Amino acid sequence: MSRLKNTAIAIFAAAGVLVGTARAAAPEAVVTPLFTQPLNDYPGKEALMITVTYPPGSVDPVHRHHAHAFVYVLEGSIVMQVKGGKEVTLTPGQTFYEGPDDVHTVGRNASQTKPAKFVVLLLKDKGAPVLVPEK
């Protein structure tokens, strides 16, 4: 009986490792730059427009943009939240805003089976990275 119990424990432990590995290997977002424009009236600033495609199950790490970020959902549904704000689920035609000091705590595809796609317009320092991981 104890042999069966030990085998069952080993199977559950292995399953737990596999589930943890599957979560850790969530598909990454695909970011496609569309357009960059220097903002001559605002020295040192630029506008950057990108599309972001979340594969099913995609999850972003906690991060900052150090920019004004205007999000417009094209397809699917996404879940967004900044530190201190409410978690919101957005569908096509809906928008979201992040300020330069916001910490983006939740960014993910709401679906495990369908992709989601959105456009982001970032107003940022010229040459600054799009995303900075939060420590």
Summary of the structure (lengths in Angstrom):
residues: 135
radius of gyration: 19.3
end to end distance: 47.7
largest distance: 77.8
contacts: 352
relative contact order: 0.24
helix: 17%
strand: 45%
